Amino acid sequence: MTNSVELLGCYGGDVTHALSAWTSTSRELTDEKRARIPALLKMLAENGHETPFEKSMLHFLVTTDIATHIHLIKHRIAVSLNAESARYKELKEDKYYVPADWPVKWQRALTNWCEDGLSLYHQALADLIPVLGRSRAKESARFFLPYATQITSDVAFNFRSFVNVQRLRNSEHAQKEVREVVQEMLRLVRETGAFTASIEAFGL
């Protein structure tokens, strides 16, 4: 199963960022000022005046392997994130990630490993509930879950934080899986058409 990204919604965009910057003078949006928005946003980005870009929000639903999930969590200052938890519920849908660039031999080996681990997880949970109670059984049976297990997260960024994540994770030095996730996020944001000048201002 591949990792996936869905854009649930967004607020703001280029106009929101420009109006925030113009608050110190006048927020009246004339045709002349609207034409100046791309140049204004580029100037703000180039000179580190980034607080106006915090006024927009981007909201995603992502399903990723645990390693990629951890990469996103490491941006706690930048991201608001909630995820499904095997501590609080039984993961009834068996989801796991297998790298597409692996040789078939190793794809099959990882698939078998994940299937075995998930099977043991469900078996252990069923057997442990009568012994330990449901809460302790759920939080401890998850030790059988493979690292490739996928979990779904609700993730939100303000645009400034989104830029930071793109700089760090949409990089040749980032792990392939997280790079693909943030590239898909960027593609979806581009498709809205609301953030074109802001994206160009930061050279994304």
C-alpha positions in Angstrom: 0.0 0.0 0.0 1.3 3.5 -0.9 1.4 6.5 1.4 -1.3 9.0 0.6 -2.1 12.7 1.1 -5.5 14.5 0.9 -6.0 18.3 1.1 -9.0 18.6 3.4 -9.2 22.4 3.1 -7.4 25.6 3.3 -7.9 29.2 4.5 -6.3 32.3 3.1 -3.7 32.7 0.3 -1.8 35.4 -1.4 -4.3 38.1 -0.8 -4.5 37.2 2.9 -0.7 37.4 3.2 -0.6 40.8 1.5 -3.4 42.3 3.5 -1.7 41.2 6.7 1.4 43.0 5.6 -0.5 46.1 4.6 -2.3 46.3 8.0 0.4 48.8 9.2 -0.7 51.2 6.4 -4.0 50.5 4.8 -5.8 47.2 4.1 -7.9 48.7 1.3 -7.4 46.4 -1.7 -7.5 48.4 -4.9 -6.8 47.0 -8.4 -3.4 48.7 -8.3 -2.5 47.1 -5.0 -3.7 43.7 -6.1 -1.3 43.9 -9.1 1.6 44.5 -6.6 0.9 41.4 -4.5 3.5 39.1 -6.1 6.3 41.7 -5.8 5.3 42.4 -2.2 5.3 38.8 -1.2 8.6 38.2 -2.8 10.1 41.2 -1.0 8.7 39.9 2.4 10.1 36.4 1.8 13.5 37.6 0.7 13.9 39.9 3.7 12.7 37.5 6.3 9.4 39.3 7.1 7.5 36.1 7.3 4.7 36.7 9.9 2.1 37.7 7.3 2.5 34.1 5.9 1.3 32.7 9.2 -2.3 34.0 8.5 -3.2 31.1 6.2 -3.9 27.5 7.1 -3.5 24.2 5.2 -5.2 21.1 6.4 -4.3 17.6 5.2 -5.2 14.0 5.9 -2.1 11.8 5.5 -1.6 8.0 5.7 2.0 7.1 6.1 4.4 4.6 7.5 5.6 5.2 11.0 9.0 6.5 10.0 7.4 9.2 7.8 4.9 10.0 10.6 7.8 10.6 13.0 9.4 13.0 10.4 6.2 15.0 10.5 6.0 14.9 14.3 9.5 16.4 14.5 8.0 19.6 13.3 5.8 20.0 16.4 6.5 23.8 16.5 5.4 24.0 12.9 2.5 21.6 12.7 -0.7 20.7 14.4 -1.1 16.9 14.3 -3.5 14.3 15.5 -3.3 10.7 14.6 -5.0 7.4 15.1 -3.5 5.5 18.1 -3.2 1.8 18.7 -3.1 2.6 22.4 -6.7 3.8 22.3 -8.3 1.6 19.6 -7.7 -1.7 17.9 -6.2 -1.1 14.4 -8.7 -3.3 12.5 -7.5 -2.3 9.0 -4.2 -3.8 8.3 -2.2 -1.1 6.5 1.5 -1.1 5.8 4.0 0.4 3.4 6.3 -1.4 1.1 8.9 0.6 -0.8 8.2 0.5 -4.6 11.9 0.9 -5.4 12.9 -2.3 -3.6 13.6 -5.5 -5.6 10.6 -7.9 -5.7 12.4 -10.4 -3.4 12.6 -7.8 -0.6 9.1 -6.4 -1.2 7.8 -9.9 -0.7 9.9 -10.4 2.5 8.6 -7.2 4.0 5.0 -8.0 3.0 5.4 -11.4 4.8 6.9 -9.8 7.8 4.1 -7.2 8.1 1.4 -9.8 7.6 3.0 -12.0 10.4 3.3 -9.0 12.7 -0.2 -7.8 12.2 -1.6 -11.3 12.6 0.3 -11.7 16.0 -1.0 -8.2 17.0 -4.6 -9.3 16.5 -4.0 -12.7 18.2 -2.2 -11.2 21.2 -4.9 -8.5 21.6 -7.7 -11.1 21.7 -5.8 -13.3 24.2 -4.6 -10.4 26.4 -7.9 -8.6 26.9 -9.3 -11.3 29.3 -6.0 -11.3 31.2 -5.0 -7.6 31.3 -8.1 -5.7 30.5 -8.8 -3.9 27.2 -6.8 -0.8 27.9 -3.5 -2.6 28.8 -4.0 -5.2 26.1 -4.3 -2.5 23.4 -1.3 -0.5 24.5 0.9 -3.5 24.8 -0.2 -5.7 21.9 0.9 -2.9 19.5 4.5 -4.0 20.2 3.9 -6.6 17.5 3.1 -3.9 14.9 5.9 -3.6 12.3 7.6 -0.2 11.7 6.1 -0.3 8.2 2.6 -0.1 9.6 0.7 2.9 8.3 -1.3 5.3 10.4 -3.6 8.1 9.4 -2.9 11.6 10.7 -4.8 14.9 10.6 -2.1 17.5 9.9 -2.4 21.3 9.7 0.2 24.0 9.0 0.1 27.8 8.7 1.8 28.7 5.4 5.0 29.9 7.0 5.3 26.5 8.8 4.5 24.8 5.5 7.4 26.5 3.9 9.7 25.4 6.6 8.6 21.7 6.2 9.1 22.0 2.4 12.6 23.4 2.9 13.6 20.5 5.2 11.7 17.6 3.9 11.4 18.4 0.2 15.1 18.1 -0.1 17.5 15.6 -1.7 18.8 14.9 1.8 15.4 13.9 3.2 14.2 10.3 3.2 12.4 9.4 0.0 9.1 8.6 1.7 8.7 11.9 3.5 9.9 13.8 0.5 7.2 12.2 -1.6 4.6 13.1 1.0 5.5 16.8 1.2 5.9 17.0 -2.6 2.3 15.8 -2.9 1.2 18.4 -0.3 2.9 21.1 -2.4 1.2 19.9 -5.6 -2.2 19.9 -3.9 -1.7 23.4 -2.6 -0.5 24.6 -6.0 -3.7 23.2 -7.5 -5.9 25.5 -5.4 -4.4 28.6 -7.2 -4.7 30.6 -4.0 -1.1 30.5 -3.0 0.7 30.9 -6.4 2.6 34.1 -5.6 3.5 32.9 -2.0 4.9 29.7 -3.4 6.9 31.6 -6.0 8.1 34.1 -3.3 9.8 31.3 -1.4 11.1 29.6 -4.5 9.2 26.3 -3.8 
